[in-house]
Amino acid sequence: MAVEVVNYHGVGRRKTAVARVYIRPGSGKVKINGKEYEDPIGYFHVQSFVRHAFEPLEVTGTQGQFDITINVSGGGLSGQAGAVRLGLARALVAYSEDYRKILRDKGMLTRDARMVERKKYGLKKARRAPQFSKR
């Protein structure tokens, strides 16, 4: 008889990046976009992004207790790291409600709504007007 392993799921968004994060009790393997990584720095390239993305595990003291599968798309590495962070926090809450207070107090369950402001016609950027010329 096969034992069914339960996946816990969380979706995170940041800027234009979307991350779908699945966790299951395991040995701490990390799989990002179908590729397994010993150290997620192989995907994010910058240690600060890795620290930011996996901060919910550090705060709850669950490093190495879950196998993590992440599908992330859109945006840049900074936005993707923020999306993974929110998705991971939501997946941990789905796993155990006990983590909700810890993660909420650290602000990890809050969606960061800041987006790039759109460019307006007649301007060079969102707010930058063309240089004024007197003559």
C-alpha positions as CSV (number, residue, x, y, z in Angstrom):
1,M,0.0,0.0,0.0
2,A,1.5,3.3,-1.1
3,V,1.6,6.2,1.4
4,E,0.3,9.4,-0.2
5,V,2.5,12.4,0.6
6,V,0.6,15.7,0.9
7,N,1.7,18.8,-1.0
8,Y,1.0,22.2,0.6
9,H,0.7,25.1,-1.8
10,G,1.1,28.8,-1.8
11,V,1.0,31.5,-4.5
12,G,3.2,34.6,-4.1
13,R,3.2,37.7,-6.3
14,R,5.6,40.7,-6.4
15,K,5.9,43.4,-9.0
16,T,5.2,41.3,-12.2
17,A,6.6,38.0,-10.9
18,V,4.4,35.0,-9.9
19,A,5.6,32.1,-7.8
20,R,3.8,28.9,-7.2
21,V,5.4,27.1,-4.2
22,Y,4.7,23.5,-3.2
23,I,6.2,22.1,0.1
24,R,6.1,18.6,1.4
25,P,7.9,17.1,4.4
26,G,11.3,15.9,3.3
27,S,15.0,16.4,3.4
28,G,15.3,20.0,2.2
29,K,15.6,19.6,-1.6
30,V,14.9,22.7,-3.6
31,K,13.6,22.4,-7.2
32,I,13.1,25.7,-9.1
33,N,11.4,25.7,-12.6
34,G,12.0,21.9,-13.0
35,K,15.7,22.0,-12.1
36,E,17.1,20.8,-8.8
37,Y,19.5,23.0,-6.9
38,E,21.9,22.1,-4.1
39,D,22.0,25.8,-3.2
40,P,19.3,28.2,-4.6
41,I,22.1,30.7,-5.3
42,G,22.5,28.7,-8.6
43,Y,19.2,30.3,-9.7
44,F,19.2,33.6,-7.9
45,H,22.9,34.4,-8.3
46,V,22.9,36.8,-5.4
47,Q,23.1,35.7,-1.7
48,S,20.8,38.5,-0.5
49,F,18.0,37.3,-2.9
50,V,18.3,33.7,-1.6
51,R,18.2,34.9,2.0
52,H,15.2,37.1,1.2
53,A,13.3,34.3,-0.6
54,F,13.9,31.6,2.0
55,E,13.4,33.8,5.1
56,P,10.1,32.2,6.1
57,L,11.9,28.9,6.7
58,E,14.5,30.7,8.8
59,V,11.9,32.5,10.9
60,T,9.9,29.4,11.6
61,G,13.0,27.2,12.2
62,T,12.0,24.7,9.5
63,Q,15.2,24.8,7.2
64,G,15.8,21.3,5.8
65,Q,12.5,19.9,6.9
66,F,10.7,20.4,3.6
67,D,11.2,19.5,-0.1
68,I,10.3,22.6,-2.0
69,T,9.1,22.8,-5.6
70,I,8.9,26.3,-7.0
71,N,7.5,27.5,-10.4
72,V,8.3,31.1,-10.8
73,S,7.9,33.4,-13.9
74,G,7.8,37.0,-14.8
75,G,9.7,40.0,-13.6
76,G,13.4,40.0,-12.6
77,L,15.3,38.2,-9.9
78,S,14.4,40.7,-7.1
79,G,10.6,40.4,-7.8
80,Q,10.9,36.7,-8.1
81,A,12.6,36.4,-4.8
82,G,9.8,38.5,-3.2
83,A,7.2,36.3,-4.9
84,V,8.9,33.1,-3.6
85,R,9.0,34.5,-0.1
86,L,5.3,35.2,0.0
87,G,4.4,31.9,-1.7
88,L,6.6,30.0,0.8
89,A,5.1,31.8,3.8
90,R,1.5,31.0,2.5
91,A,2.5,27.3,2.0
92,L,3.9,27.1,5.5
93,V,0.6,28.5,6.9
94,A,-1.3,25.9,4.8
95,Y,0.9,23.3,6.5
96,S,0.4,24.5,10.0
97,E,-1.7,27.5,11.3
98,D,0.8,27.8,14.2
99,Y,3.2,29.6,11.8
100,R,0.6,32.3,11.0
101,K,1.3,34.6,14.0
102,I,5.1,34.3,13.6
103,L,5.0,35.1,9.9
104,R,2.4,37.8,10.2
105,D,4.5,39.6,12.9
106,K,7.5,39.6,10.6
107,G,5.3,41.0,7.7
108,M,5.8,37.9,5.5
109,L,2.1,37.3,4.7
110,T,1.6,40.8,3.3
111,R,1.5,41.3,-0.4
112,D,3.8,44.1,-1.5
113,A,1.4,46.1,-3.8
114,R,4.1,48.4,-5.2
115,M,4.2,48.3,-9.0
116,V,6.0,50.3,-11.7
117,E,4.0,53.4,-12.5
118,R,2.9,53.6,-16.1
119,K,4.5,56.1,-18.6
120,K,2.2,59.0,-19.5
121,Y,2.0,60.6,-23.0
122,G,3.9,63.8,-23.4
123,L,6.4,62.8,-20.8
124,K,9.7,61.0,-21.1
125,K,9.0,58.6,-18.2
126,A,6.1,58.3,-15.7
127,R,6.8,61.7,-14.2
128,R,9.8,63.1,-16.0
129,A,8.9,66.0,-18.3
130,P,10.9,66.9,-21.4
131,Q,13.6,69.5,-20.7
132,F,12.3,73.1,-20.9
133,S,14.0,75.3,-23.5
134,K,13.4,79.0,-23.4
135,R,14.6,79.6,-27.0
